[in-house]
Amino acid sequence: MVAPLQVIGHKKSGKTTVMTALIQAAKAFDLRVATIKHTHEAISPDTDSGRFAAQAPTWLLTPTQTLAYQLAAAPLADRIAAIVQTCQADILLIEGAKALDYPKLVLLNADETPNDWGAITNVVAFATLGAPRDPKVLAWRDSQARAWLAAWYTQAGGVTWTD
């Protein structure tokens, strides 16, 4: 069963940087990792791809990429739950979708504190790419991603290993 982890934060908080480090850490442990990127920007229906996807699930293929694309009738939470239930990876990293209730690593901007995120559920940790102003906030360093991921994954019910 996949272990989902959301990486959330406001714009420019370091979500993509942290996601990249977590992907590399998971791969270093030979874990299968998959990602979801939630965005508020729609793909244009005025393109060929948009017209196809309006009628049927569509795969976009380039010489080096394959993307699945379809219009969604189900709510975001239901779509992500379906992915969690069927995902064949060990870890599913979800960037964004703050309102969902999966375990979360919250990235703080320099002017934020954990109190600014009081309504967010299932927070595993708070981190910042800068200098933390609160002792509960981890100063994220990519070099620590493997250790952090190992501790989280073990606690989440994944395998235990030594580095």
N, C-alpha and C positions, 0 to 999 in steps of 0.2 A: 504494500500500500504506500502511496506517495505521501511524503511529509510536506504540506504546503507552508510557505513562509511569505508573508507580505512585506515588502519594503516600501514604506510610505514616507512622505514629507512634502513640504511645500516646494514650489519651483526653485531650482538652483540649490537645493539642500544636499545634493550628492547622491541621489537615488541611483542614477545610472552608474556612477563610479562604484558604489557599494555592490550593486547587482553584478557588475563585471567581476569584481573581486570574489564574490561568493560563487559565481559560475566557475571561475578558475580554481577556487579552493575545492569545490565539489569534484571537479574533474581530477584534481591531484589525488583525491581519495578513491578514484575510480568509481564514483557514484554517477548514476545517470541523472542528468539535470535537464529540466525543461523550464521555460519561462512564459509568462503572460505579461504583456505590456498593455495597461489600460490607458486609453487616451480619450480626451473629450472631443477630438477633432475627427469628423467623419471623412471617409474616403468619398470622393466626388462620384455621384451617380451619373455624371455627364461623360464619363470615360467608357471605353469598351468594357473594361473590367467591371465597372459599376453597373452597366446595363446587363451584363451576364449575371452578376451576383444578385441582381434584383429578381431574377427568374429561377436561379438554381445555384447550389454551392459551386464555387469556382476556384480553381487552383491557378495561381499566377506563377508562370515559370520563366526564369531567365536562364542563361547558360550556367549560373552558379547558385541559383536560389529557387526555392519552392515556397509559396505562401498560400495558405488556405484562406478563402475570403467568401463570406456570405452575409446577407442581411439577417439581422437577428430579430425575431419576434418575441423571444423569451427575455425576461428581465436579466440584468447583468449577474445578479447573485445566482440565478438558476444556471446560466451558461457556465459560470466558473465552477459551480458545484458539479456539473456534468463533466467538466474537464478533470477536476480532482478525482472523481469516481473512476474515470477511464484512463487516466494518465499512466503510462508504463515507466515513468521515471522514478527515481528514489526521492528526489527533491523537486518541488515545483515552486519556483520563485515568481511571485506576483508583484509587479511594480504598479503601485497605485491601488485604486478601488478601496479607499480608506474605510468606507462604511461596512465592508464585509467583516466577518468575525473570525478570520484565520489568525494564527499567531503573527505578530507584527514586530518588525524592527523599524522604529520611527527615527527618521533623520531630521535633526533640528538645524535651522539656520542660526546664524550667530546671535540674533536678537530674540531667540525663542528659548523657552524652558519647558520641561515636561508638563507643567501646569497648563500651558497653552493647548494641550492635547487631552484635557480632562474627559471629554466625551468619547474618546476612542477606546474601543474594547480590545482585550486580548493582547496587550503590549508585552512583549518579551524583553525588550531593551530599548533604551533611547541612546542615540549616538549623534556625534557631530564630526564634521571634517575639520573643524577648527578647535580652539581651546574650549573645553567645557567650562561653563560657569556654575555647574551643579554637580555635586559628587555622584549623583545617580546616573550621570550621562557619561557614556564611553567615548573617549577620544578615538575615533575610528582611524585605524591605520591599515592599509591593504595588507601589510606584512602580518597582521594579526588575524586576518580573515579565516585562515585554516583553523586556528585554535578556537575562534569564536564559533565557526560552523560546526566543528567536531563536538563542542560542548552542547550547542543547541540541538543538533541532530540526535545525539545520544539521549538527551532529556526528552526529545519528542518521540522517542520510541524506536529510533533507528539503531543500527549496529553500534557497538562500542569498538574502538580501535585505538591503536597507539600510533603516534606519528614517528 
